[in-house]
Amino acid sequence: MDTDGPSGRSLGNPSVSNNPDSDLPARVLASDHPADAAVLSRLRADPTVEFVDHLDRQLQELVGLRPTPDPELADEPSRWVYYPWRRAVVAVLGPRAFRTLRLDRNRNGITTEEQARLGALRIGVAGLSVGHVIAYTLAAQGLCGQLRLADFDSLELSNLNRVPATVFDLGTNKAEVAARRIAELDPYLTVRVFDSGLTFDTVDEFLDGLDIVVEECDSLEIKACLREGARSRGIPVLMATSDRGLVDVERFDLEPQRPILHGLLGDLDVRSLSAMSNRKKIPYILRFLEARCLSSRSAASLVEIDHTLSTWPQLAGEVTLGASALAEAVRRIGLGEQLHSGRTRIDIAAALDQLTEPDPCRHDAVKSTKHTQHPVTGVADVIGAAAIRAPSGGNQQPWRIEARSDALVIDIAPEHTVSLDVGYRASAVAVGAALFNAKVAAAAHGVLGHASMAENKGGTPLRATLTLESGQNHELAAIYESMLARETNRHHGEPTPIPVETIDVLAEAAAAEGARVHLLTTRGDIARAATIMAAADRIRFLTPQLHAEMMSELRWPGDPFPDTGIEVCSLEMASDQLIELDLLRRTDVMELLAQWNAGTALGQDTHRRITASSALAVVLVAGCTLTDYARGGSAVEAVWIAANRYLLGVQPISPAFIYAHDASELHALSAQFADELGKLRSDFHSLFSVSPQDSIALVLRLTTAGSTSVRSRRSLDRIRVLSL
């Protein structure tokens, strides 16, 4: 099993001899090459040679890949591969198309760019019993462009407990067996077979030019010799053993002075090992194996070697586990990811002792947590309670409210802002909506006074004040109960057409507050808006800060601060859909999708919801100051209440660009996607006819939908009632 040297032979190289009986294990032939065409003719004339041609299926699969591959790949000339040990010739795609299709299912476990880098690695595997599975795994995963396989031994029946060969391979050199199997997997992969076994004299030829060495030899002296040669060339050495999943890494490429075998052999002269008896080697072997860490079965088996056992026990499952671990180690080294020298154990037996039961109720229908209603006493308290029923982005409630007997004061609370709240504009919209509610409540109780706005006063970016004095407004008073009943409805709903009379009512509600509402009602316009807003939502997921803030808005039963944020049950998602949230909440998943510039599916829920809408309403206000945005917020609340009164479900939608005015603000939101956000913002403004003088207060999705599961809650900590 200690592998080979100067008699190395290449396998899988398209440049082949014209002799069909050449000893090359596999031969790639191009029918448009005269010499290869002659070989193919002779092979076709041989009745003992079978031709297998499934090229049409391969081409069909190739053109069906996502994304659609370059047409040049489909046009690449195909090849024939002759496998003399099978007496068969197989049609395959050309080298680029073959690799693209064969490795397509690696994406995105390995990206296309990463696969290209890994495909340039030259890896040597010494010892092709355990090493067979490792070499095959490296080839299957596309982690190398060249393999050198070294082993002097022939395959025996007792090897088939762990070597994935067959009885047809018995008596064949182990390296040759592995090479043949790899050639049937990928005929374009260059494989060089060393079938004489590694020695002190031949190890240099094996190592020269390699990027990584995998060592799986039996001989302790060859283990040491191979590492000395690898260290002198700065080649990392990897090893896996079939006991408790031991993985061994020596990064001689990073630590050229590092002692071989982690210094476990001390100052021993490596060449002296060959002169030692097996008995004298035992202490060094035990030191290398770290006897105290061996499994009890392996340790007990050591005692029985040469008595009731002929050799160290090795199980196919453990060998396969080691191959998986070393494939990951090769991937990390090849891509320059962190992997330091040392050892670890992937102990499957120990892991199986730690089984835990999954929570079968984790994604059952989520119920709202019970909460106590705020006891209302006195007019000021009633008006304050109405104010905090106003909507706000993510139900952040970015205000501080002081309710006095003579006035209600609503301040923006900067401590509750988020990234999308650019320049406190979203907060201003919320304050304007709260002021509108306060006016409605004051009118209903006959104490409607004067409303005013002041920017940068009293340490707050915006302050809204409503004086409470004798005053009436019958139109506002008439919608008091509707205001208290206003709610967000996130059901997908049905795209039922909205009557013209209802549209007129919504326009009048916005105009009464000094704003206007623009509705999209045609299916084409709504579909275009859905595409824009889905793309903006994707960016929100892929931008770390925006993603973190979005996920922090969600409230699960038992979460702290249940009176702010969005209860999960209010998302109106089925229990199977809630499972998706486990993926969407993960920052590591979003980070990778951002790296790949992928994640189109992240906006699908938004796209589906918008396309299920009866209409999309954008509330617009002239001007861009916080006072203007607050005026827009009052209009938003007026439109929302009117829509609910006409039995429309309303859900606010806030594309990531909604409150950004220019490129610098878009860059601050998401540096990576600023240009894309700018394009989406421009397309959105064009679709809704937003003029340069207008500002968007909010986007509302209108639909015909069923009853909501729960109403959003409010925090009483942000209102203070004073009695004078």
N, C-alpha and C positions, 0 to 999 in steps of 0.2 A: 504493500500500500504506500510505501515511501516512493515518491514519484520520479519522473524521468529526466533525461538529459539530452545529449547531443544528437540523438536520432529523432529529433522533433519533426513532425510532418504537419503540413497545413491542411485545413479542412474548410470548405465553404467559400473558397476563393474563386471568383468568376473566371480568372485566368487559369485554364486547365489544359491538360494534355489532350491530344486528339485520340489517344488510345482509350476506347471505352472500357478496357479491362485494367486501366490504371489503378494503383493501390490507393489513390485519393478516395477517402470515404464518401464524399458527395461531390457532384460536379454540376455547376451551373452552366447552362448552354443557351446561347442566343441564336435563334434560327436564322437571323439576318447576318450572322458571321459565317463566312464560308467554311472555315475549319469545323466550327460547331455544327453547322448544317450537315456536314459529312458524317460526323459522329451520330447525329440524330437519325440519319438515313440508315446507318448500319444497325442502330438499336431498333428501329422500326422493323427492320428485316429479320430480327431475331424473335422467333415465336415464343421464347421463354421470358421476354421482357414485356411488362404490362405498361401501357400509357394511361395515365389518369388525368383527365382534363375537366376541371370545374371552374375554369377561368371566368365564364359568364357570371357565375354566382359571386365570385370575388369582385368583379367589376360592378355588379349591381349593388353589392354591399358598400363598395367604395363611394359611389356617387350618392348613396343615401346617408352618408355621414353628416353630422351637424357640427359646425357649419359646413356648408357644401365645399368640398375641397377644390383646389385650383384645377381647372380643366387639363392642365399639363400632366397632372398625375394620372388621370384616366387614359391619356394618350401615350403614356410611357410604354415602350415596348415590353412585352411580357417575356418570361424566360421558361425554360424547361430545366428541371433538376433531376439528374440521374442518381439513384440510390442503389449502388451495386449489390449491397447486402439484401436488398428487397427485390432486386431484379425488376425495378419499377422506375418510370420516368413521370414526373408530376409537373403540370403547368402551374406557374405562379405569376403573380403580378411582378412588375419591375421593382427594383430595389427600393426606390423612394415610396412608391405606392404601397408596396408590401409592408414596409415598416409603419407607414401612416395608418394603414388599416389594422395591422396586427396589434399595434400598441394604442389604438384609439380608446379602448376601455380603461386605459391607465388614467386618462384625464378625468378629474383634476387632481387625483392623488399624486400624479406627477404632471406638471404642465408641459405643453409642447416645447417651450424654450428649455425647460429643465431636462426633458427627454433628449434633446439634441446635445446638451452638454454631457449628460451621462453616457450617451452613445459613443463618445470619444474615449472612454476609459479603457485601459488595457489592464486586465486582471489575470493573475496567475492563481490557480488552485492546485495545491499539492496534497495528494491523498484523495483518491476518488471512490472511497466507500462512503464515508460521511460527506466528502466533498462533492459527490455526484449530485445530491439534492441541492447543495449550495450552488454549484455551477449552473444547473438547470434553472434554478430560481432566478439567478442573476440574468441569464439569457432571456427567460420568459418575461421578466419585468423590464427588459431593455436597458439594463444598468451597465452595459459595456458594449464596446465595438470590437473587442478582440479578447479571446480567452486562450490561456495556456493551461493545459491539463496534464498533470504529471503523476504517473503511478506505474510501478514496475510489475504489479501483481495481476493475475488473471481472476476473472469472476468465478466464484464457487457457489454452490448451492446454498451454503450457510450464510452467504452474503445477502441473499434475497429477503432476509428479515428486515432489512433497512435500505437496501439499494433498489430503486424502482426500475429494475431490469426484468428480464424474463428468462425462462429456461432456454430460449433460443440463443441467449448471449453467453451461456456457460462456456468457460474456457477462453473467452475473448478478454484481451487486456482491458482493465477497468477504465482507463482513460479513453480507450477507443469506444467502449460501450457508451460512456457519457457523451463523447463527441458525436457519435451517430445519432443519439437521441436529440441532441441539440440541433444537429443538421436537419432533422425532420421537423423541428420547431421553427427554425429560421435558417434557411440555406445560405443567406447572405452574411451571416455572422462568421467572421474569421476565427477559426479555432485551430490551435497548434497542439498536436499531441506529442507528449514526451513519454515514451513507453519503456524507458530503461531505468527509471527510478532516479531520484536525486541523490547525488553524492557530493563530497567536498570538492570534487573536480568538475562537476557539471552544473552546480548551482548557479554559477555566474551567468551562463547562457540563458538559463530559465528566468533569471531576475532582470536582465538588462532590458531597459525600456518600459518596465511595468509601472503602473500607477498605484496598484494595491495588490497585496498578497494575502490569500486565504490559506492558512496552514492547517491541515487535518491529517498529519502523518502519525504513525505509531512510534517511530524511532525518536527517542529523546535527543540523540546527537544530531539528527537531521532537523529537528525542531530548532535546536540552538544554532546550527550552521546556517539555516535559512534566515533566521533573524539577524545574525551577524552580517550576512550579505545585504539584507534589506536595510539595516541601519546604515551601512556604508554608502548606500545609494539614496537614503532619505525616503524609503518606501514604507508606508504604514502596513502593519501586519494584523490580521484579524483571525480569530479562532473561536469555534463554538464546540462545547463538549455535550455529550448526551447524558449529562447528569445534572438535574436541577436547573437546566437551561442556562448553563454558564456561558457568558459572552466575554471574550477577552480582546482588548484593544491595546495596541502599542503604536503610538503616533511618532515613529521615527522621522517622519517628514517635518514635524513640529519640534521634536526633541532629539536632535541628532546624537546627543551624548547620553541618551537614556540607556540604562543597563537592560540587556535582553532578558526576556522572561520576567520582567519586573524586578530583576535582581534576586529572584528566588533561588538561583543556583550559586549565588555568592561569587567568589573569584575563580570558580572552576574553569580549567582549560577545556574548551568545548571538544577539541580533538582527542582528549584523554578519555572521553566517554566511550568511544568505539572500542577501546581496549579493556573496558570494564566488563565484568561478568554481570549478568542480569541481577544477581543477588546484590552486588555493590551499587547498582543503579537505583535500587528500591528507595533509599532515603531521599535521593534527588527527585525521583518521580513523585513521592508522597509530598515533598515540599512544594513541587510545582503544582500538584493537584490540590494543595491545601486540604489535607486529609480531614481536618476538623470540620470542614464545610461540606464534605461529601454527604450524599443521602445515606441513610442507614443501609439500604440494600446494596448500593455501590461499595460502600466501605466494607460490608461483610463479604461481598464478592471478591474484593481484593485478597482477602485471606484465603479464598478457595482457589485462586488461579494456580494452575499446574497441579492441582489436587482433584477437585471435582469440576473445575471449569478450565477451559483451554485459553480463554481470553476474557477481557473486560466486556460486560454486557452492554449492548447498545440497542435501543428501541427506535422503531421507525417514527413514532410520534415525537420523541425528543430530537431526533435528527431533523425532522421537518421544522420543528420549532426553532432550532438553531439556524436553519437556512433563512427563516423569516427575519430573525434578529440581525443576521449579517447582511441581508439585503438592505435593511434600514441603515445599518452602519455604512455600507458602501454609498448609499444615496446621500447621506450626510457629508461624507468625505468628498464625494464628487461634486457636490453643490456648495462646498465651503461652509456648511452649517456646523454648529458646535458639536464636537465629539472629542472628548479628551481621553487620554490613556487610562486604563484601569480595567476593572472587572465588575460585572453585575450578574445577577441570577434572575431569570424569568421562571420562577418555580410554579409550574402549573398545578402540581399536587397541593402545594400550600395555598394557592389561590382558590382551589376548589373547596378547601376547608373554610373559606370565608364567604360562602354563598349567602346572599341576602334576598329577601322577598321584595319584588317590586310592589309599588303602591297601586293596586287595581283601581283605586278611586281618584287617582291623580288628575285624570282628565274627564271625570264625570261632570255633568252640568254644574257650573259654579253658581252658588246662591249668594245673594247679597248679605252682608253682615248687618245684623240689626243695630239700629242706632236710635238714640233718644232725640225727639224733636225739641227744638229750642223753645222754652216757655216764653210766650210773648206777653208783656205787660206794659201798657202805655203806648201812646201814639208814636213817640220817637223810636221805641223798640220795634213796633210794627213796620215802620218805614225802613229801619235798618235791616230787618229780616227780609224785606222785599228786595232791598239793594243787593244783598249777598246772593240772591237767587239768579243774578245775572250770569251769562256765560263768560268763560275765559278760556284761553288756549290751554288744552290739557287739564282743564279745571284747576289751574294753578292759583286762581283767586289772588291776583297780584295787587292787592289793595290793603289799606288800613282805613277802617271806617269808624268815625266818631259820631254817635247819635246823641244830640242834645235836644232839649225841649224847644230851642229856637232855630236849630239848623242841623243839617246832616252834612258832614264833611267827608269826602272820599279822596284819599291820597294814593298815588302809585307807591307801592312798596318795593323799592329796588332789590331788596333781598330775595324776592320771589321771581326775579326775571330769569329767562333762559336765552339761549343763543338765537332762536328764531325771533325773539322779541327785540329786533334790531332797533336801537334808539328808543326803547320803551314804547314802540308804536302799538304793539299788540296789547300791552298793558293799558295804553290810552283807550283803545277800543273797548276793553273790559270796563274801564272806569266810566266811559260814556254809556255803556249798557246798564251799569249799576245806577247811574244817575237817572236814566230813563225809568227804570223800575221804581226808584224813589219818588220820582214825579208822579207816576201812576198811583202809587200808594198814598202819597200826600193828597192828590186830587180826590181819591176815594174817601179820605177822612177830612176833607174840607180845609186842609192846611197847606195848600200849594202856594209857595212863595216864589222868589226869584232864584233862577239857576245861573251860576256863573262858573267860569274856568279861569285858572291862573297857572302859568307855567313857572317852574323854578321858584316856588314860594314855600316857605316853611320847611326847607330841606327835602322837598320832594320834586320830581320832575314835572308833575302835574297834580293840581288840586281842583276838585269839583266841589262846589258848595251849593246846597239847596236850603234857602231859608224856609222856616216853617212858620207860617202866619195864615191868617184867614184868607182863603183863596179857593176858587173853583175852576174846574175844567171838566165838563161833563163827558167829552169824548175820551179823555184819559181815564176818568173814573169808570167808564163803562167797560174797560178792558182789564180791570183790576183782577178779577178771578182768572181770566185768560192768562194774564201775566204770571200769576202764581202757578198756573198749570203748565206753563211753557216747559218743554223738555227736548232733549236730544234723542232722536230715533235713528239707531244705526242698523236697523233691519235693511236688507238689500232692497226689499220692496218691489213694486211693479212700475214700469214706465208709462203710467196712465196719463194721457194728455191733460193739461191744466186748462180749464175754461178761461176764455178771454176776460171774463168778469173778475176772476180771481187774480189774474195777472195785473189788472187795473188796480185792484185793492192793494196789492203789494207795492206797486209804483207809488200810490198815494201815501202809503205808510212811510216810505223812504223820503218822499218829497216833504212831508210834514216836518221832518227832522233836518231838512236842508241837505239832503243827499239824493242820489238816484240809484235805481237798481236796473241792471242789465241782465236779461234772461236769455239763456240758450235753450231752445225747445226742439230744434230739429235733430234727428238722430245722427246726421253727419257731423254737425257742430259738437254735439255731446261726445261723440266718439273721438273727435280730434282733441277735445279738452281732456278726455280720459287718458289719451296717450301722453299728453304733456304732463299731466299731474301724476301719472304712474311713474314717469321718468324722474320727476322731482322727488317722489317718495323713495325711489331706489337710491338716490343720492343721500337722502336723509338717513337711510339704513347704513350706507357705506361710509359715512363721515362719522368718525368715532364719537365726537362730542354730541352731535345731533342724535346719533343712535342711543347713546347713554341717557340723554335727556328724555327721548321718546319712551324708552323702556321704563324710566323712573316714574313716568306718569301712570303706569298701570298699577292697580291695586287688587291684590288677591286676598281672599279671606284670611284674616289674622295678620295682615301687613300693618306696620305702624302708619300713622297719619291717614286713617281711612276716610277722613272727611274732606280730603283734597284728592286730586287725581281722578283717574277713570277706572271704575270698577270693571273687572274683566267680564263679568256677566253682562254689562251694558254694551259690550261689543257685539252682542247677539250672534255669537259664533257657536256652532254645534261642537259637542265634546271632541269629535275627531279633528275639527279645525283647530281647537285649542292646543293640540299636540304640536302644531306648527310653531306656536309661540316659543316652545322650548328651543327650537333652532334659531328663531328670529331674535331671541334675547341674547344669544351668545356672541360676545365681542370677538372671539377668535374666528368664528365663522365669517363675520362681516369683514374682518381684517383681510382674510384670504380672498374673499370675493372682490374686495376693493383692489387688491394687488393684481388680480386677474382681469380687472375691468369687466367683471361679469355681474350676475345678479339681476338680470332683467325680470326674473320672476318675482322679485321683491315688491314690485309695484302692481302685481296682478290683482290683489284684493282691492286696492284703490280703483283700478281699471274696471273691475267687475261691478263695484258699487256705483261708480259714476255712470256706466253704461246702462245700469238698471234704473237710473233716475228719470223722473218725468221732466225735470228741467234743472239747470244750474243757474243760480242767481249770484251775481257779483254786486255787492253794495259799494258804490263809488262816491267819493266826496271830493270836492274841489279843495286844493291846498295840500300841504304836507307837514304842517306843524302838529304837535301833540294835541292841540285844541281841535284841529281839523279831524284828526283820527278819533278823538272822543266823540265829536259830532257824528262821525261815521258809525261809531259804536252804538250810539242811541238809535240810529237808523237801522242797524242790524237787528237790534232787539225789537224794534217796532215791526219790521218785516217778518221776523221769526214768529212773533206772537200772532200776527195776522195769518201767516201760513198755517200755524197750528189751529187757529179758529176755523179755517177752511179745510180742516182734516188732512192737511199735508204733513208727512213726516219730514223733519228737518235735521240734517247733519252738517256741521261745519267741516270744511276741508281747508287745510292750511298748507299750500305748497311751500317748499322751503324758501322760495324766492319772494314770497308775498310782501314782506316788509323791508326788503333791501332796495335801496334807491339807485345804487351805482355799482360799478365794478369792484371798487374797494370793499364795499359792504358784502358783496357776494364772495369775495376772496376771504374775508374774515369768517364767513359762514362755513365755507368749504374750499380750502385752497386747491385741493386736487381736482375738484369738479366745478370751479368757478366759471370757466368758459362755457361749460355745458349748461349751468344754471342760467347764465346770461342769455343764451340762445332760447332756453325754455321760457324765460321771463318775457323775452321779446315776442315769441310766438303766442304766448298767453295774452299779452296785452293787445296784440293784433286781433286775436280771435274775439275778444270782448270789447274791442273798440275803446281801449283805455287811452285817453289823451295824456300828453306830458303834464298837463295841469291837474290831472286826477290822481287820487290815491285809492288803493283798494283797502277797504276796511275788513272785509271777510268774504269768503266764498261759501255759499250754502247749497247743499244738495237737497233737492225737493223730490219727494216720492210718495207714492201711496203704499203704506206699510201697516203692519199689525202693531199691537200695543207693545210698549217697551217693557223690558224685564225689570228695570229699576230706574229711579231718577237719580241724577248725580247729587252728591252730598255737599255740604258746605261746612267750613270751619268757623266755629264761633269765636275762635281766638283772635280773629281779625276784625272784630267789631267791638266797640266799647260804648256802652250806654251810660250817659251822664244825666243826672237829674239836677236841675238848677232851681 
